[in-house]
Amino acid sequence: MARKVRCSQNMYRVTLLFLLLFKLLGLATFSISKRGTVEKKPRASELLVTGSKVEILYNLLFSCLTIASTYISIPTVINDEYPNKTVISTIIDIAEGVLGAFVMFSVSLYYCTYQLALIKIGNHLIQAEATLRKLQRPANRKHIFYVLLVVYSFKLVLCVSVLVTDYLSYHNGPATWITSVLPSTFVGLLFIQYFSVLTLMGALFANLNSIIQGLDGSWPDVARLNTLYRTRRLFGSCSMIRFLVQTKEIHCNLCDISGQISQFYSLPTLICVFFSFCTLLNMSYYLLDLLMIETVVTYIIIYANISFWIIFIVYPLGLLTSKITEVINEIEKTGSIVHALLNRAVDREVKSELEQFSLQLLHQRVKFTAKGFFTLDNTFLQTMLGTTTTYLVVLIQFGQGRVATNDQPCNCTQE
């Protein structure tokens, strides 16, 4: 028991450490604290999400500093020297730096404006997890913690790799990193924060499906539902009806929380996806431009730097889209389970409750979008990579055409 409490305390401390990282970048205008419950039998302390005006003031200061930093970093970008530097590449780097500052500025202000919405989401998630814990199906916090620990650790490794190879390739310093590395880190951490929230959300939906699935016993595999309902019948009771009503309310609550999460992250995700696309396109084009002109051995450190950059950009977005697809599949899985129970129901009242549950699932469609412009799932990541490839082909053809025009010999005659 003491070992379990010690492990829980360590998880809590590491969580606060990651939260501090979000606070430093203006992505957390809230705090997580423990609250105790006073009862005859003491329960384990629960988490509570709170906010303060100090954190809002810090975000306002951070957003102003991001704009002010451009007056220092932009001249540094202009004076930087690197292979195949042109006027167009300099303009692109300046535009990317200004866009990165705008992204950090706007998202930081957004977190200040919607602080209460973020606090509400956090407390609702904690309450939903506590409700499932009462049904003997708590979220596996230890598994979630280790998954997030691996995700954050790999993100840190990528960030260090980008900084080291960037210094070895171009001898850049903090002034340049403020324009290039800091905005990409900011955007990546926002995607990972979104991923972290959805990781808990997916665990809650999975546990609820496990509860509904084991309504009349433990079923080993959901794929066998179509054969099980033909041989086993579901007989009703007062306790089963109350249980169905309770699970229906829990599922409705989880869908409402999912809608709140989607609505909160909708606008920041739209802004950050646009920045990620521009950065990915810029890095990919520069990589192909070097490959077409120079050999790999000549600029091997630069190739390593650009490769780390591309992974650094795609990694958090890929995590987010894959997790959204997983959560959506888990939500749709509830409909299959309820439909199988409905086909096997014998009692009229149980069948009526299951029909109402089925109608509820039909009308509650959870989608995670970027302000309705596109749906965030694996198909979006494929579309984004395909669009990047298309633009790369156009840019390469434009560059080759420009070089061919410049190298064309002059067909003039002297008189």
C-alpha positions as CSV (number, residue, x, y, z in Angstrom):
1,M,0.0,0.0,0.0
2,A,2.8,2.4,0.9
3,R,4.6,1.6,-2.4
4,K,1.4,2.4,-4.3
5,V,1.0,5.8,-2.5
6,R,4.7,6.6,-3.1
7,C,4.3,5.8,-6.9
8,S,1.2,8.0,-7.0
9,Q,3.1,10.9,-5.4
10,N,6.0,10.5,-7.9
11,M,3.5,10.6,-10.8
12,Y,1.9,13.7,-9.3
13,R,5.3,15.4,-9.0
14,V,6.3,14.6,-12.6
15,T,2.9,15.8,-13.8
16,L,3.6,19.2,-12.1
17,L,7.0,19.3,-13.8
18,F,5.4,18.9,-17.2
19,L,2.8,21.5,-16.2
20,L,5.5,23.9,-15.4
21,L,6.9,23.6,-18.9
22,F,3.4,24.4,-20.3
23,K,3.2,27.4,-18.0
24,L,6.6,28.8,-19.2
25,L,5.4,28.7,-22.8
26,G,1.9,30.2,-21.9
27,L,0.0,27.0,-22.6
28,A,-1.4,26.6,-19.0
29,T,-3.3,29.3,-17.3
30,F,-4.3,26.9,-14.6
31,S,-2.9,24.9,-11.7
32,I,-3.4,21.4,-10.4
33,S,-3.7,20.9,-6.7
34,K,-4.9,18.1,-4.3
35,R,-8.0,18.3,-2.3
36,G,-8.9,16.0,0.6
37,T,-12.3,14.7,1.4
38,V,-13.4,14.5,5.0
39,E,-15.5,11.4,5.6
40,K,-15.8,8.5,8.0
41,K,-13.5,6.6,5.8
42,P,-10.8,8.8,4.4
43,R,-10.5,8.6,0.6
44,A,-7.4,9.3,-1.5
45,S,-7.0,12.9,-2.3
46,E,-8.4,14.1,-5.6
47,L,-7.0,16.6,-8.1
48,L,-8.5,20.0,-8.6
49,V,-7.9,22.4,-11.5
50,T,-7.8,26.1,-10.5
51,G,-6.8,29.3,-12.1
52,S,-5.4,32.7,-11.0
53,K,-4.9,36.2,-12.2
54,V,-1.1,35.9,-11.9
55,E,-1.0,33.2,-14.6
56,I,-3.1,35.5,-16.9
57,L,-0.7,38.4,-16.3
58,Y,2.2,36.1,-17.1
59,N,0.6,35.1,-20.4
60,L,0.0,38.7,-21.3
61,L,3.6,39.5,-20.6
62,F,4.8,36.4,-22.6
63,S,2.6,37.4,-25.6
64,C,4.1,40.9,-25.6
65,L,7.6,39.6,-25.3
66,T,7.1,37.3,-28.4
67,I,6.3,40.4,-30.5
68,A,9.2,42.4,-29.0
69,S,11.6,39.5,-29.7
70,T,11.1,39.9,-33.4
71,Y,13.0,43.2,-33.4
72,I,16.1,41.2,-32.2
73,S,15.7,38.0,-34.0
74,I,14.7,39.2,-37.5
75,P,18.0,41.2,-38.1
76,T,19.9,38.0,-36.9
77,V,18.0,36.0,-39.5
78,I,18.9,38.5,-42.3
79,N,22.6,38.3,-41.4
80,D,22.8,34.5,-41.1
81,E,24.8,32.7,-43.7
82,Y,24.0,29.2,-44.9
83,P,24.4,27.2,-48.1
84,N,22.3,28.2,-51.1
85,K,21.0,31.3,-49.4
86,T,19.0,33.6,-51.7
87,V,16.8,36.6,-51.4
88,I,13.7,34.4,-51.6
89,S,14.9,32.1,-48.9
90,T,15.6,35.1,-46.6
91,I,12.2,36.5,-47.2
92,I,10.7,33.1,-46.4
93,D,12.7,32.8,-43.2
94,I,11.6,36.3,-42.1
95,A,7.9,35.5,-42.9
96,E,8.2,32.3,-41.0
97,G,9.6,34.1,-37.9
98,V,6.9,36.8,-38.0
99,L,4.2,34.0,-38.4
100,G,5.7,32.1,-35.5
101,A,5.6,35.2,-33.2
102,F,2.0,35.8,-34.3
103,V,1.1,32.2,-33.4
104,M,2.6,32.4,-29.9
105,F,1.0,35.9,-29.4
106,S,-2.5,34.9,-30.5
107,V,-2.6,31.5,-28.7
108,S,-1.3,32.9,-25.5
109,L,-4.0,35.6,-25.5
110,Y,-6.5,32.9,-26.4
111,Y,-5.6,30.9,-23.3
112,C,-6.1,34.0,-21.2
113,T,-9.5,34.7,-22.6
114,Y,-10.8,31.2,-22.3
115,Q,-9.1,30.3,-19.0
116,L,-12.5,29.3,-17.4
117,A,-13.3,27.0,-20.2
118,L,-10.0,25.1,-19.8
119,I,-10.5,24.9,-16.0
120,K,-14.0,23.6,-16.6
121,I,-12.8,20.9,-18.9
122,G,-10.1,19.7,-16.5
123,N,-12.5,19.5,-13.5
124,H,-15.1,17.7,-15.7
125,L,-12.5,15.1,-16.7
126,I,-11.6,14.5,-13.0
127,Q,-15.3,14.1,-12.1
128,A,-15.9,11.7,-14.9
129,E,-12.9,9.6,-13.9
130,A,-14.2,9.6,-10.3
131,T,-17.6,8.4,-11.5
132,L,-16.1,5.4,-13.3
133,R,-14.0,4.7,-10.3
134,K,-17.2,4.2,-8.3
135,L,-18.3,1.7,-10.9
136,Q,-15.0,-0.2,-10.2
137,R,-13.7,0.8,-13.6
138,P,-11.1,3.6,-12.9
139,A,-8.8,4.9,-15.6
140,N,-5.4,3.2,-15.6
141,R,-3.5,6.3,-14.4
142,K,-0.2,4.4,-14.3
143,H,-0.4,3.3,-17.9
144,I,-1.5,6.8,-19.1
145,F,1.4,8.4,-17.1
146,Y,4.0,6.1,-18.7
147,V,2.6,6.7,-22.2
148,L,2.8,10.4,-21.7
149,L,6.2,10.2,-20.2
150,V,7.5,8.4,-23.3
151,V,5.8,11.0,-25.6
152,Y,7.2,14.0,-23.7
153,S,10.7,12.4,-23.4
154,F,10.9,11.8,-27.1
155,K,9.8,15.4,-27.8
156,L,12.6,16.6,-25.6
157,V,15.1,14.4,-27.4
158,L,14.0,15.8,-30.7
159,C,14.2,19.4,-29.5
160,V,17.8,18.8,-28.2
161,S,18.8,17.1,-31.5
162,V,17.5,20.1,-33.5
163,L,19.3,22.6,-31.3
164,V,22.6,20.6,-31.4
165,T,22.6,20.0,-35.2
166,D,21.5,23.6,-35.8
167,Y,24.5,24.9,-33.9
168,L,26.9,22.5,-35.7
169,S,25.4,23.3,-39.1
170,Y,25.0,27.1,-39.0
171,H,26.5,28.1,-35.6
172,N,23.2,29.7,-34.7
173,G,22.6,31.0,-31.2
174,P,19.6,31.9,-29.0
175,A,18.6,35.0,-31.1
176,T,18.0,32.7,-34.1
177,W,16.4,30.0,-32.1
178,I,13.8,32.4,-30.8
179,T,12.6,32.9,-34.4
180,S,12.8,29.3,-35.5
181,V,12.9,26.6,-32.7
182,L,10.8,28.4,-30.1
183,P,7.6,28.7,-32.2
184,S,7.9,25.1,-33.5
185,T,8.3,23.9,-29.9
186,F,5.3,26.0,-28.8
187,V,3.1,24.5,-31.6
188,G,4.3,21.0,-30.9
189,L,3.6,21.2,-27.2
190,L,0.1,22.5,-27.9
191,F,-0.5,19.5,-30.0
192,I,0.9,17.2,-27.3
193,Q,-1.2,18.9,-24.7
194,Y,-4.3,18.2,-26.9
195,F,-3.0,14.6,-27.2
196,S,-2.7,14.3,-23.4
197,V,-6.3,15.4,-22.8
198,L,-7.6,13.0,-25.5
199,T,-5.5,10.2,-24.0
200,L,-7.5,10.5,-20.8
201,M,-10.7,10.9,-22.7
202,G,-10.1,7.8,-24.8
203,A,-9.4,5.8,-21.6
204,L,-12.7,6.9,-20.1
205,F,-14.6,5.9,-23.2
206,A,-12.8,2.5,-23.3
207,N,-13.6,1.8,-19.6
208,L,-17.3,2.8,-20.2
209,N,-17.5,0.4,-23.2
210,S,-16.0,-2.3,-21.0
211,I,-18.7,-1.7,-18.4
212,I,-21.5,-1.9,-20.9
213,Q,-19.9,-4.9,-22.7
214,G,-19.8,-6.8,-19.4
215,L,-23.4,-6.1,-18.5
216,D,-24.4,-9.7,-18.3
217,G,-20.9,-11.2,-18.0
218,S,-17.4,-10.8,-19.3
219,W,-17.1,-11.0,-23.0
220,P,-13.6,-11.8,-24.2
221,D,-13.8,-10.0,-27.6
222,V,-16.0,-7.4,-29.1
223,A,-15.7,-9.0,-32.5
224,R,-17.7,-12.0,-31.2
225,L,-20.7,-9.9,-30.4
226,N,-22.7,-10.9,-33.5
227,T,-22.4,-14.6,-32.5
228,L,-22.9,-14.2,-28.8
229,Y,-26.2,-12.4,-29.0
230,R,-27.7,-15.3,-30.9
231,T,-27.0,-17.9,-28.1
232,R,-27.3,-15.7,-25.0
233,R,-30.3,-13.7,-23.9
234,L,-30.3,-10.6,-21.8
235,F,-33.0,-10.7,-19.0
236,G,-33.9,-7.6,-17.2
237,S,-34.0,-6.5,-13.5
238,C,-34.5,-3.3,-11.6
239,S,-30.7,-3.1,-10.9
240,M,-29.9,-3.6,-14.6
241,I,-32.4,-0.8,-15.6
242,R,-30.8,1.6,-13.1
243,F,-27.4,0.6,-14.4
244,L,-28.4,1.3,-18.0
245,V,-29.8,4.7,-17.1
246,Q,-26.5,5.5,-15.2
247,T,-24.3,4.4,-18.1
248,K,-26.4,6.4,-20.5
249,E,-25.9,9.5,-18.4
250,I,-22.2,8.9,-18.1
251,H,-21.8,8.5,-21.9
252,C,-23.8,11.7,-22.5
253,N,-21.5,13.5,-20.1
254,L,-18.4,12.2,-21.8
255,C,-19.7,13.3,-25.2
256,D,-20.4,16.8,-23.8
257,I,-16.9,16.9,-22.4
258,S,-15.5,15.8,-25.8
259,G,-17.5,18.6,-27.5
260,Q,-16.0,21.1,-25.0
261,I,-12.5,19.9,-25.7
262,S,-13.0,20.1,-29.5
263,Q,-14.4,23.6,-29.2
264,F,-11.6,24.9,-27.0
265,Y,-8.7,23.6,-29.1
266,S,-10.4,24.3,-32.4
267,L,-9.0,27.8,-33.1
268,P,-5.5,27.2,-31.7
269,T,-5.2,24.0,-33.7
270,L,-6.2,25.8,-36.9
271,I,-3.6,28.5,-36.4
272,C,-0.9,26.0,-35.4
273,V,-1.6,23.6,-38.2
274,F,-1.2,26.4,-40.8
275,F,2.2,27.3,-39.2
276,S,3.3,23.6,-39.2
277,F,2.4,23.3,-42.8
278,C,4.4,26.3,-43.8
279,T,7.4,25.2,-41.8
280,L,7.3,21.7,-43.1
281,L,7.1,22.9,-46.7
282,N,10.0,25.3,-46.2
283,M,12.2,22.6,-44.6
284,S,11.3,20.0,-47.2
285,Y,12.0,22.3,-50.1
286,Y,15.4,23.3,-48.6
287,L,16.3,19.7,-48.2
288,L,15.5,18.8,-51.8
289,D,17.2,21.9,-53.0
290,L,20.4,20.8,-51.3
291,L,20.1,17.2,-52.6
292,M,19.7,18.4,-56.2
293,I,22.8,20.7,-56.0
294,E,25.2,19.2,-53.5
295,T,26.3,15.7,-52.5
296,V,25.2,14.2,-49.2
297,V,28.7,14.0,-47.8
298,T,29.3,17.7,-48.3
299,Y,26.6,18.9,-45.9
300,I,25.8,15.7,-43.9
301,I,25.2,17.7,-40.6
302,I,22.8,20.0,-42.4
303,Y,20.9,17.1,-43.8
304,A,20.7,15.6,-40.3
305,N,19.4,19.0,-39.0
306,I,16.7,19.3,-41.6
307,S,15.7,15.6,-41.1
308,F,15.3,16.2,-37.3
309,W,13.4,19.4,-38.1
310,I,10.9,17.5,-40.3
311,I,10.4,14.8,-37.6
312,F,10.1,17.6,-35.0
313,I,7.2,19.1,-36.9
314,V,5.4,16.0,-38.0
315,Y,5.7,14.0,-34.7
316,P,3.3,15.9,-32.5
317,L,0.7,16.4,-35.3
318,G,0.9,12.7,-36.1
319,L,0.3,11.8,-32.4
320,L,-2.7,14.1,-32.3
321,T,-4.4,12.8,-35.4
322,S,-3.8,9.2,-34.5
323,K,-5.2,9.7,-31.0
324,I,-8.3,11.5,-32.3
325,T,-8.9,8.6,-34.7
326,E,-8.6,6.2,-31.8
327,V,-11.0,8.2,-29.6
328,I,-13.6,8.4,-32.4
329,N,-13.3,4.6,-33.0
330,E,-13.9,4.0,-29.3
331,I,-17.0,6.2,-29.3
332,E,-18.4,4.4,-32.4
333,K,-17.7,1.1,-30.7
334,T,-20.3,1.9,-28.0
335,G,-23.0,1.8,-30.7
336,S,-22.0,-1.7,-31.8
337,I,-22.1,-2.9,-28.2
338,V,-25.5,-1.4,-27.5
339,H,-26.9,-2.7,-30.8
340,A,-25.8,-6.2,-29.8
341,L,-27.4,-5.9,-26.4
342,L,-30.6,-4.6,-28.0
343,N,-30.8,-7.7,-30.2
344,R,-30.5,-10.0,-27.2
345,A,-32.8,-8.1,-24.8
346,V,-35.9,-10.0,-23.7
347,D,-37.4,-7.7,-21.0
348,R,-39.5,-4.9,-22.4
349,E,-38.2,-2.2,-20.0
350,V,-34.6,-3.2,-20.7
351,K,-35.2,-3.1,-24.4
352,S,-36.8,0.4,-24.1
353,E,-33.8,1.7,-22.3
354,L,-31.4,0.3,-24.9
355,E,-33.5,1.8,-27.7
356,Q,-33.3,5.2,-26.0
357,F,-29.5,4.7,-25.6
358,S,-29.3,3.8,-29.3
359,L,-31.2,7.0,-30.2
360,Q,-28.9,9.0,-28.0
361,L,-25.8,7.6,-29.7
362,L,-27.4,8.3,-33.1
363,H,-27.9,12.0,-32.3
364,Q,-24.6,12.6,-30.4
365,R,-21.9,12.7,-33.0
366,V,-18.5,13.8,-31.7
367,K,-16.1,15.4,-34.1
368,F,-12.8,17.1,-33.5
369,T,-12.3,19.8,-36.1
370,A,-10.3,23.0,-36.7
371,K,-13.1,25.5,-36.7
372,G,-15.0,23.3,-39.1
373,F,-12.4,23.7,-41.9
374,F,-11.2,20.1,-41.7
375,T,-11.6,17.1,-39.4
376,L,-8.6,16.1,-37.3
377,D,-7.9,12.5,-38.0
378,N,-5.4,10.3,-39.8
379,T,-7.0,11.2,-43.2
380,F,-6.1,14.9,-42.5
381,L,-2.4,14.0,-41.9
382,Q,-2.3,12.1,-45.1
383,T,-3.9,15.0,-47.0
384,M,-1.4,17.5,-45.4
385,L,1.6,15.3,-46.5
386,G,0.1,14.9,-49.9
387,T,-0.5,18.7,-50.3
388,T,3.1,19.3,-49.1
389,T,4.4,17.0,-51.8
390,T,2.3,18.7,-54.5
391,Y,3.7,22.2,-53.5
392,L,7.2,20.8,-53.4
393,V,6.9,19.6,-57.0
394,V,5.6,23.0,-58.1
395,L,8.4,24.8,-56.2
396,I,11.1,22.5,-57.6
397,Q,9.8,23.0,-61.2
398,F,9.7,26.8,-60.6
399,G,13.2,26.7,-59.3
400,Q,14.5,24.7,-62.3
401,G,12.7,26.9,-64.7
402,R,14.2,30.0,-63.1
403,V,17.7,28.5,-63.3
404,A,17.3,27.4,-66.9
405,T,16.2,31.0,-67.8
406,N,19.2,32.5,-66.1
407,D,21.6,30.1,-67.7
408,Q,20.2,30.5,-71.3
409,P,22.9,31.9,-73.5
410,C,22.3,35.3,-75.1
411,N,21.6,35.0,-78.8
412,C,22.8,38.5,-79.8
413,T,24.8,39.7,-82.8
414,Q,27.2,42.6,-82.9
415,E,26.8,45.1,-85.6
